[in-house]
Amino acid sequence: MTRYVDLAPEGASVGRCVVLPGRQYTADGPLLFFATQVALDRGWDVRQVWWEAPARGGGADEITWVGDQLDAAVGGYDGRVLVVGKSLGTLAAARAAARGYDAAWLTPLLNEPDAAAPLLTYPAAQLVVIGSEDPYLSRDVLDALPGERRVVAGDHVLRVPGDVAASVASHGLVARMFDAWLAGLG
């Protein structure tokens, strides 16, 4: 089952930002919470997707399911669309690429070829951020990506074990990077 939480900025909207969560990382997790706040501050309507992901299956079925979730969240919206995806949500990259959506991919699955392939040829603006200790980090793939890409301290949820202050700093850095990236989109 999927539901949406829609949030509107103060003033006129520049478009719709669709926030796609991870498998067990919801839209109120720190990365997506702060991304939502930044998007709202930058004038985007935000549609947070809250889903119950199917059992881990991987491959084409999972990519299709996530792409279908993106399409449903965009619905009949005919304005500018921005996608923010975390982990499982980054599997929407092929669908987002086909539609020309700008996107911020947070902790994407870079070491999974089917997940990384659309990021390597992404036709629109993309920001990719991943933790230095994320098990899904592939430095070769990251270095080959178009767009802005950054490695910050932390694991797959940007947690630095044993150092809460460093974990908070990583989240703050991502929020600032996302804000600067959005400002550059115009």
C-alpha positions as CSV (number, residue, x, y, z in Angstrom):
1,M,0.0,0.0,0.0
2,T,1.3,3.5,-0.9
3,R,0.1,6.8,0.5
4,Y,1.3,10.4,0.0
5,V,1.9,13.4,2.2
6,D,1.7,16.6,0.2
7,L,3.4,19.7,1.5
8,A,3.3,23.2,-0.1
9,P,5.8,26.0,0.1
10,E,4.9,29.5,1.1
11,G,4.3,31.4,-2.1
12,A,4.3,30.2,-5.7
13,S,5.5,26.7,-6.5
14,V,8.3,26.1,-9.0
15,G,7.3,22.4,-9.5
16,R,6.7,19.1,-7.7
17,C,9.4,17.3,-5.8
18,V,8.7,13.6,-5.4
19,V,10.5,12.1,-2.4
20,L,11.0,8.3,-2.8
21,P,12.1,6.5,0.4
22,G,14.2,3.4,1.0
23,R,13.1,0.0,1.8
24,Q,13.1,0.6,5.6
25,Y,13.9,4.3,5.4
26,T,10.8,6.5,5.4
27,A,10.3,10.1,4.4
28,D,10.8,11.2,8.0
29,G,14.4,9.8,8.1
30,P,16.9,12.6,8.5
31,L,18.2,12.6,4.9
32,L,14.7,12.8,3.4
33,F,13.3,15.1,6.1
34,F,16.0,17.7,5.5
35,A,15.7,17.3,1.7
36,T,12.0,18.0,2.0
37,Q,12.6,21.1,4.1
38,V,15.2,22.4,1.6
39,A,12.8,21.7,-1.4
40,L,10.0,23.6,0.4
41,D,12.4,26.5,1.2
42,R,13.3,26.6,-2.5
43,G,9.7,26.8,-3.6
44,W,8.9,23.2,-4.5
45,D,5.6,21.4,-3.7
46,V,6.7,18.2,-2.1
47,R,5.0,14.8,-2.4
48,Q,6.4,12.4,0.1
49,V,5.8,8.7,-0.9
50,W,5.2,6.3,2.0
51,W,5.2,2.8,0.8
52,E,5.3,-0.8,1.9
53,A,8.0,-2.2,-0.3
54,P,7.6,-5.7,-1.6
55,A,9.9,-8.4,-0.3
56,R,13.4,-8.0,-1.5
57,G,13.6,-9.4,-4.9
58,G,15.9,-7.2,-6.9
59,G,16.3,-7.1,-10.6
60,A,13.8,-5.8,-13.2
61,D,10.7,-6.4,-11.2
62,E,11.9,-4.2,-8.3
63,I,13.0,-1.5,-10.8
64,T,9.6,-1.6,-12.5
65,W,7.8,-1.4,-9.2
66,V,9.7,1.6,-8.0
67,G,9.3,3.3,-11.5
68,D,5.6,2.7,-11.3
69,Q,5.6,4.3,-7.8
70,L,7.2,7.4,-9.3
71,D,4.7,7.6,-12.1
72,A,1.8,7.2,-9.7
73,A,3.3,10.0,-7.4
74,V,3.7,12.3,-10.4
75,G,0.1,11.4,-11.5
76,G,-1.3,14.0,-13.9
77,Y,1.0,16.7,-12.8
78,D,2.2,18.6,-15.9
79,G,4.7,21.0,-14.4
80,R,8.4,20.7,-13.6
81,V,9.3,17.5,-11.6
82,L,12.2,16.9,-9.4
83,V,12.9,13.4,-7.8
84,V,14.7,12.8,-4.5
85,G,15.3,9.1,-4.0
86,K,17.0,7.3,-1.1
87,S,18.4,3.8,-1.6
88,L,15.5,1.7,-3.0
89,G,13.9,4.9,-4.3
90,T,17.0,5.4,-6.5
91,L,15.7,2.5,-8.6
92,A,13.4,5.0,-10.2
93,A,16.4,6.5,-12.1
94,A,15.6,4.8,-15.4
95,R,12.0,6.0,-15.4
96,A,13.0,9.5,-14.2
97,A,15.7,9.6,-16.9
98,A,13.1,8.7,-19.6
99,R,11.0,11.6,-18.5
100,G,13.9,14.1,-18.2
101,Y,13.4,14.7,-14.5
102,D,16.2,16.4,-12.5
103,A,17.1,14.2,-9.5
104,A,19.0,13.9,-6.3
105,W,20.0,10.3,-5.5
106,L,20.9,9.8,-1.9
107,T,22.9,6.6,-1.1
108,P,22.1,4.9,-4.5
109,L,22.9,1.3,-5.1
110,L,26.1,2.0,-7.1
111,N,27.5,-1.5,-6.9
112,E,24.4,-3.1,-8.4
113,P,24.7,-2.9,-12.2
114,D,21.0,-2.6,-13.0
115,A,20.6,0.2,-10.5
116,A,23.8,2.1,-11.6
117,A,23.3,1.9,-15.3
118,P,20.7,4.7,-15.7
119,L,22.8,7.0,-13.4
120,L,25.8,6.6,-15.7
121,T,24.0,8.1,-18.7
122,Y,21.5,10.3,-16.8
123,P,20.3,13.0,-19.3
124,A,19.1,15.6,-16.8
125,A,20.8,17.3,-13.8
126,Q,21.6,14.9,-11.1
127,L,23.2,15.0,-7.6
128,V,24.5,11.8,-6.2
129,V,25.5,11.6,-2.5
130,I,26.8,8.4,-0.8
131,G,28.5,7.6,2.5
132,S,32.2,6.7,2.6
133,E,31.4,3.4,4.4
134,D,28.2,2.6,2.4
135,P,28.3,-1.0,1.3
136,Y,26.7,0.1,-2.0
137,L,29.5,2.5,-2.8
138,S,31.5,1.8,-6.0
139,R,34.1,4.4,-6.5
140,D,34.6,3.4,-10.2
141,V,30.9,3.9,-10.9
142,L,30.8,7.1,-8.8
143,D,33.7,8.6,-10.7
144,A,32.0,7.9,-14.0
145,L,28.7,9.5,-13.2
146,P,27.7,12.8,-14.9
147,G,26.5,15.6,-12.7
148,E,27.4,16.5,-9.2
149,R,28.6,13.6,-7.0
150,R,29.9,13.6,-3.4
151,V,31.1,11.2,-0.8
152,V,30.4,12.1,2.8
153,A,31.3,10.4,6.1
154,G,29.0,7.5,7.1
155,D,27.3,4.3,6.2
156,H,24.2,3.7,4.1
157,V,22.1,6.0,6.4
158,L,25.1,8.4,6.9
159,R,25.6,7.1,10.4
160,V,29.2,7.3,11.7
161,P,29.3,4.5,14.4
162,G,30.4,5.8,17.7
163,D,30.4,9.5,16.6
164,V,26.9,11.1,16.7
165,A,28.4,14.6,16.0
166,A,30.0,13.3,12.8
167,S,26.7,11.7,11.8
168,V,24.9,15.0,12.3
169,A,27.6,16.8,10.4
170,S,27.2,14.5,7.4
171,H,23.5,15.1,7.3
172,G,24.0,18.9,7.6
173,L,26.6,18.7,4.7
174,V,24.1,16.8,2.5
175,A,21.4,19.4,3.3
176,R,23.7,22.3,2.3
177,M,24.8,20.5,-0.8
178,F,21.3,19.8,-1.9
179,D,20.3,23.4,-1.2
180,A,23.2,24.7,-3.3
181,W,22.4,22.2,-6.1
182,L,18.8,23.3,-6.1
183,A,19.8,26.9,-6.2
184,G,21.9,26.1,-9.3
185,L,19.0,24.5,-11.1
186,G,17.3,27.9,-11.5
